[in-house]
Structures are given as structure tokens and as C-alpha cells.
Amino acid sequence: MFAEKMVELGSKRSTIREIFEFGNKRAAEIGRENIFDFSLGNPNVPAPRSVSDTIVRMVMNEDAAALHGYTSAQGDAAVRSRLAASINETHGTHFTGDNLYMTVGAAASLCVCFKALAEEGDEFIGFAPYFPEYKVFAEGTGAKFKVVPADTDRFQIHFDAFEKLLNPKTKAVIVNSPNNPSGVVYSEETILRLTAILKERSKAYGHPIYLIADEPYREIVFDGVKVPYLTKYYDNTFVCYSYSKSLSLPGERIGYIVVPDEMEDAKSAYAAVCGAGRVLGYVCAPALFQKVVSECAGQTSDVEVYQKNRDLLYSGLTSMGYSCVKPQGAFYLFPRALESDAYAFCERAKTLDLLLVPGDDFDCPGHVRIAYCVKTEMIERSLAAFEKLAKMYQ
């Protein structure tokens, strides 16, 4: 009677959400202050004051029908123009509003891109570790999702494995930098090698292999690290962006897709994005927040809080004997579990009310994700629990 795959997906939450709900249950039993919940990537740093000021001003002073009404399907023209100008100022690009398509957050951006590209028999490639929903989004189009195993020494790209997976059926490759869950930023060296391979294989196969850049964490970087803007390295790049992390607005669901003019048959590519949005039911992104982010473009929440949390947690855990590649951005730590079975390790951590996510869900067994977008004082209190956990394995 119903689509079996949809029933399956709807009947079970992701492991991340299961752990989060377990945390809610424990909090009701013993008090929120007595658990250390590192499960969910939900920003704890508030949006800049300018965001709330902009919302209040708009709601109080602008025509309600216009403020809350439909915009054009691809987004308000003035909004897209302002955002394009902001991108150009930041990255030295030359986009116009016609290169942008407003979306209901990064998830919608990704789903639209997959839907716009996928044809029968197509394959998409992702690099482990990766956000688990990539597989759901890609396979939801009927395409296959192939995974390049992780380079666990540096969490850059395992290029030998990548080149073996590429084939004439490859339609697109998805990259996420800064990365969820590792926190690593792909270096310019990595991007140059990746795009050189894509150019070579596109030519050999007689069709473009597209690059989908998933960039919700772009502004959350530390120690002066620079994140390459991929349209400047590879013409056939879709940029999927969200204000969920940079402006701490995850619940407002607002973002965009960039389709550069340099893309092969760019007009058809943009039309395919519009068509995919239509098929998926995205009439237009939320009108109020289109206007809010356009007026707050270029601003961010207080990234220094995340850097303080990273430094505290990274130095604490490594001093206890945990092994971890130091994150350069986002707000996740991805250390090795202290046993080969990360699920078992996370279950043992639960006995200390320490809630971690096994790396298996990111296609990287033997690691765990720690989302440190939490209050700094909780991290300080959690270190004793991490130390107790380490001593269980000594």
C-alpha cells in the first residue's frame, strides 16, 4: 500500500536523533545538568543581535502581505541580487541574482541538486566521513551513492580509492568542507588535485562530472584557515549553502544554491534546479527569512566560542590518551574510539551519561563524533567523565 523504502526511513530515526532522544529521556530522569549530550549539531551560540533587530523592524514596519507572501519560486529578485553581491565581495566572484536559487536550507539545496542531475543509471560519489543523509538524498532520486573510504590519518581525500570509483556513470561528486563530522578543511592542494582529476575524467567520458559543494560550515573556521571557494577552481560546481550554522538559524530553514555562468550549459542547469524545486514542492523559500539573511549577509555568530570549545576539548582529550585529528572548522571532534567497536564504546560512554555518536553512521568505523556546539561549562564538567571512560580501557 505504501512505498516500503519510505516506511523504512520514517519508522526509524537516525542514530544521531536516537541518541539525542535518549538524552532527553535521561534529562527528565536525572536533570539536564547531569548529562553530557554531544549528539546533535545544533548551534548553541545565539544569532547576532542584528538578526533579531532586523526581524522586529521588518515585522513592525513593512506591509504584512508583502512580507509574508509568496516570492518568485527561485527567490525574491532583490534578495538574490544582494546575496550575490555579498558573495562577490567575499570571494572575488562575479555572480548576479540570476545565479542564485533560494532554498529551504542546505538539505533542500542538496536534494534539489541531486534531483536536477540524476538520470537513470547515474552514480554520485561522496567521501567518508560524510553526513549520513547524503546517501538518503541521493538514493531518493533512484541513483546510486558510492563512498570513497576515509583517509583516517588526515581526513583529506583518499585519491587512489576515488579514482577507482570514478566511471562513465558518475554524475557528480559531493564535498563538505569544513567537514561534518571530522571538522577538517580540505586544503587547496587537495582541491587542486580533485578538480584536475574531474577535468581529466570529464573529458575522457565525454560529459561533465559535476561537483556539489555542501558549505553550511564555511564561516566556522579557526587559526586563520582559508576554505577554497570551489567555483574558482572548477566551473561545473553547484554551491549549496545554508545560514543554519553561520547565523545560528537552523530552525528557520534558509539557504541557496549557486549555479555559475561558467558551468557547461548553465541556463539548462539553472532550469533543472528550478524544475527540481518544483517537483519536490519547494514553491519558494520562507519569504521573511529570505529578506532577513539578505540584510545580514556577511555577518556571523560568535565563532570564537566554538574555537574556545574546540581547544578545551581537544587538549583535554589528547592529554588523556585519545587520538584525534585536530579540527580546523565546524564544531565537531572526531576521535578514535578506544576499542574497535565504536557502538560498544558509545554504549559504555552512556553509563557515564556521556552521549557520543558512533562513526559508523558516517561510514568511518572506529571513530566517534563529539558535537561541541554546547555550553563551555558543560565541556569543562564533562572532562572528568571522559577521563573515567579512558581509564576503563587502561
C-alpha positions in Angstrom: 0.0 0.0 0.0 2.9 2.4 0.8 6.4 2.8 -0.6 8.4 0.3 1.5 11.5 2.4 1.5 9.6 5.4 2.8 8.1 3.4 5.6 11.5 2.1 6.5 13.0 5.6 6.6 10.1 7.0 8.5 10.0 4.2 11.1 13.5 4.7 12.4 15.2 7.9 13.4 18.9 8.4 12.6 21.4 7.2 15.2 22.1 10.9 16.0 18.5 11.6 16.7 18.1 8.3 18.7 20.9 9.4 21.0 19.5 12.9 21.3 16.1 11.5 22.3 17.8 9.2 24.8 19.5 12.3 26.2 16.1 14.0 26.6 14.8 10.9 28.4 17.8 10.8 30.8 17.5 14.6 31.4 13.9 14.1 32.6 15.1 11.4 34.9 18.3 12.9 36.5 18.3 16.5 35.3 19.8 18.1 32.2 22.8 19.3 34.2 23.8 15.7 34.9 24.2 14.5 31.3 26.8 15.4 28.8 25.0 15.5 25.4 27.3 15.8 22.5 24.9 14.2 20.0 23.3 17.0 17.9 24.9 19.7 15.7 22.5 22.3 17.0 24.3 25.7 17.4 24.4 26.9 21.0 25.7 30.4 20.1 22.9 32.8 19.5 22.3 34.6 16.2 23.8 38.1 16.0 21.7 40.8 17.6 21.3 42.4 14.1 19.2 39.3 13.1 16.5 39.9 15.8 16.7 43.6 15.3 16.0 43.1 11.5 13.1 40.8 12.1 11.5 43.2 14.6 12.0 46.2 12.2 10.5 44.3 9.3 7.5 42.9 11.2 6.7 46.3 12.7 7.2 48.5 9.7 6.7 46.5 6.4 3.5 45.6 4.7 2.4 42.2 6.2 1.0 40.8 3.0 4.2 41.6 1.1 6.5 40.4 4.0 4.8 37.0 4.4 3.5 36.4 0.9 5.0 34.2 -1.9 8.1 35.3 -3.6 9.2 34.1 -7.1 9.8 30.4 -7.0 13.6 30.9 -7.2 13.5 33.6 -4.5 13.0 37.3 -4.3 14.9 39.1 -7.0 16.3 41.8 -4.7 17.3 39.3 -2.1 19.2 37.2 -4.7 21.0 40.3 -6.0 22.1 41.4 -2.5 23.3 37.9 -1.7 25.2 37.7 -5.0 26.9 41.0 -4.2 27.9 39.7 -0.8 29.4 36.5 -2.2 31.3 38.6 -4.8 32.7 40.9 -2.2 33.9 38.0 -0.1 35.2 35.6 -2.7 36.1 37.8 -5.7 33.4 36.2 -7.9 31.1 37.9 -10.3 27.6 36.4 -9.7 24.3 38.1 -10.2 21.0 37.3 -8.7 20.3 35.1 -11.7 23.0 32.7 -10.5 21.2 32.1 -7.1 18.2 29.9 -6.2 16.9 30.3 -2.7 16.2 27.1 -0.8 14.7 25.8 2.4 18.1 25.2 4.0 21.1 23.1 2.9 19.2 19.9 2.9 16.8 21.3 0.3 19.8 22.7 -1.7 21.3 19.2 -1.8 18.1 17.4 -2.6 17.4 19.9 -5.4 20.9 19.4 -6.9 20.6 15.6 -6.8 17.2 15.7 -8.4 18.3 18.2 -11.0 21.2 16.0 -12.1 20.0 12.4 -11.6 19.1 10.3 -14.6 18.6 6.5 -14.9 21.8 4.6 -14.0 23.6 7.6 -12.6 26.0 7.4 -9.6 27.0 10.0 -7.0 30.3 9.8 -5.1 30.9 11.0 -1.5 34.0 11.0 0.7 33.9 9.3 4.1 33.3 10.5 6.7 30.2 12.2 5.4 26.8 13.4 6.7 24.6 10.3 6.6 21.7 12.0 4.9 23.7 12.3 1.7 23.0 8.7 0.9 19.3 9.2 1.6 19.1 12.3 -0.6 21.0 10.7 -3.5 19.2 7.3 -3.4 15.9 9.1 -3.2 16.4 10.1 -6.8 16.9 6.5 -7.9 20.6 7.0 -8.3 23.4 5.0 -6.6 25.6 6.5 -3.9 29.2 5.3 -3.8 31.6 6.1 -1.0 35.3 6.7 -1.0 36.8 5.3 2.2 38.3 7.7 4.7 41.9 8.8 4.9 41.9 8.5 8.7 45.4 9.9 9.0 44.5 13.4 7.9 40.8 13.2 6.7 41.8 14.7 3.3 40.7 12.7 0.2 41.8 9.1 -0.4 42.6 9.7 -4.0 43.7 6.2 -5.1 40.3 4.8 -3.9 38.5 7.8 -5.5 40.0 7.3 -9.0 39.0 3.6 -8.9 35.3 4.5 -8.2 35.1 7.1 -11.0 33.4 5.7 -14.1 31.3 6.9 -17.0 28.1 6.6 -14.8 29.5 9.1 -12.3 27.3 12.2 -12.5 28.6 14.2 -9.5 30.9 14.3 -6.5 29.9 15.9 -3.2 32.4 17.6 -0.9 31.8 19.0 2.5 34.4 21.4 3.9 34.7 22.2 6.8 33.6 18.7 7.3 30.9 17.1 9.4 32.0 15.1 11.3 35.8 15.5 11.2 36.0 19.3 11.3 38.8 19.1 8.7 39.0 21.7 5.9 40.1 20.4 2.5 43.4 22.1 1.6 44.0 24.0 -1.6 46.3 21.1 -2.6 43.5 18.6 -2.1 41.1 20.8 -4.1 43.5 21.3 -7.0 44.2 17.5 -7.2 40.4 16.7 -7.0 39.5 19.2 -9.7 42.3 18.1 -12.0 41.0 14.6 -11.8 37.5 15.7 -12.5 38.5 17.7 -15.6 40.5 14.8 -16.9 37.7 12.2 -16.4 35.0 14.6 -17.7 37.0 14.9 -20.9 37.6 11.1 -21.1 34.0 10.3 -20.6 32.6 12.9 -22.9 30.3 14.5 -20.3 30.9 16.8 -17.2 31.2 15.3 -13.8 29.7 17.9 -11.5 30.9 19.0 -8.1 28.4 19.7 -5.4 29.9 21.8 -2.6 28.0 21.5 0.7 29.1 24.6 2.7 27.0 25.3 5.8 30.1 25.5 8.0 32.1 27.7 5.7 32.5 30.6 8.1 33.2 28.5 11.2 37.0 28.1 10.8 39.9 28.6 13.2 43.5 29.6 13.3 43.3 31.7 10.1 42.5 28.7 7.9 41.1 29.5 4.5 38.3 27.5 2.8 38.8 27.4 -1.0 35.7 28.7 -2.9 35.2 25.9 -5.4 33.6 27.7 -8.3 37.0 29.4 -8.7 38.7 26.0 -9.2 36.1 24.1 -11.2 33.4 25.5 -13.5 30.9 22.7 -13.1 30.3 23.4 -9.4 27.0 23.8 -7.6 27.4 25.6 -4.2 24.9 24.6 -1.6 24.8 27.0 1.3 22.8 27.5 4.5 22.6 30.1 7.2 21.8 27.4 9.8 25.4 27.5 11.3 26.8 30.9 10.3 23.9 32.9 11.6 22.7 30.2 14.1 19.3 29.8 12.3 18.9 26.0 11.9 15.2 26.1 12.5 14.4 28.8 10.1 15.5 26.7 7.1 17.0 29.2 4.7 19.8 28.8 2.2 20.6 28.9 -1.5 22.2 27.2 -4.5 24.8 29.0 -6.7 24.8 27.9 -10.4 27.8 29.8 -12.0 27.6 31.1 -15.6 30.8 29.2 -16.3 29.0 25.8 -15.8 28.5 23.8 -19.0 25.1 24.7 -20.4 24.5 26.9 -17.4 21.0 28.0 -18.5 19.8 24.4 -18.7 21.5 23.7 -15.3 19.6 26.6 -13.7 16.4 25.5 -15.3 17.0 21.9 -14.0 17.4 23.3 -10.5 14.1 25.3 -10.8 12.4 22.2 -12.2 13.7 20.0 -9.3 12.5 22.5 -6.8 9.1 22.4 -8.5 8.9 18.6 -8.4 10.0 18.5 -4.8 7.3 21.0 -3.8 9.6 24.0 -2.9 7.3 26.8 -4.1 9.7 29.4 -2.6 11.9 29.6 0.5 10.5 31.4 3.6 9.8 35.0 2.5 10.6 36.7 5.8 13.9 35.0 6.2 15.0 35.5 2.6 14.8 39.2 3.4 16.4 38.8 6.8 19.5 37.0 5.6 19.9 39.4 2.7 20.2 42.3 5.1 22.5 40.3 7.5 24.7 38.8 4.7 28.4 38.7 5.7 27.7 38.6 9.4 28.3 35.5 11.6 27.6 34.4 15.1 30.4 34.4 17.6 32.8 31.8 16.1 35.3 32.4 18.9 33.1 30.4 21.3 33.4 27.3 19.1 37.2 27.8 18.9 37.4 28.0 22.7 35.3 24.8 23.0 37.5 23.0 20.4 40.7 24.0 22.2 39.3 22.9 25.6 38.0 19.6 24.4 40.9 18.7 22.1 43.6 19.5 24.6 41.7 17.7 27.3 41.1 14.5 25.4 44.5 14.2 23.8 46.1 14.6 27.2 44.0 11.6 28.4 45.3 9.5 25.5 42.5 9.9 23.0 43.8 10.1 19.4 42.2 12.8 17.1 43.0 14.9 14.0 42.7 18.5 15.2 39.6 20.2 13.7 40.1 23.3 11.6 36.5 24.3 11.5 32.8 23.3 12.0 32.1 22.3 15.6 32.9 18.6 15.8 35.7 16.5 17.2 36.1 13.0 15.6 38.5 11.0 17.8 39.2 7.3 17.5 37.1 5.1 19.9 39.2 3.3 22.5 38.0 -0.1 21.1 37.4 -1.2 17.5 33.6 -1.3 18.0 32.5 2.3 18.2 28.9 1.3 19.0 30.1 -0.6 22.0 32.4 2.3 23.0 29.4 4.7 22.9 27.3 2.4 24.9 30.0 2.3 27.6 30.1 6.1 27.5 26.3 6.1 28.1 26.9 4.5 31.5 28.6 7.8 32.4 25.8 9.8 30.8 28.3 10.8 28.1 26.4 10.9 24.8 28.6 10.4 21.7 27.7 9.3 18.1 29.5 6.2 16.6 31.5 7.0 13.4 30.0 4.0 11.6 27.0 6.2 10.8 29.4 8.5 8.9 30.9 5.5 7.1 34.0 5.7 9.3 34.0 2.8 11.8 36.2 3.1 14.9 35.6 6.8 15.4 33.1 8.8 17.4 31.6 12.3 16.7 31.5 14.8 19.5 29.4 17.9 18.7 31.0 20.7 20.8 28.4 23.3 19.9 27.4 23.3 23.6 28.0 25.5 26.6 31.6 25.7 27.6 30.9 24.9 31.2 29.3 21.6 30.1 32.6 20.7 28.4 34.5 21.6 31.5 32.3 19.4 33.6 32.4 16.5 31.0 36.2 16.1 31.1 36.0 14.0 34.3 33.6 11.6 32.6 35.9 11.4 29.5 38.8 10.6 31.9 36.7 7.9 33.6 35.9 6.4 30.2 39.6 6.3 29.2 40.5 4.6 32.5 38.0 1.8 31.7 40.3 0.8 28.8 43.6 1.0 30.7 
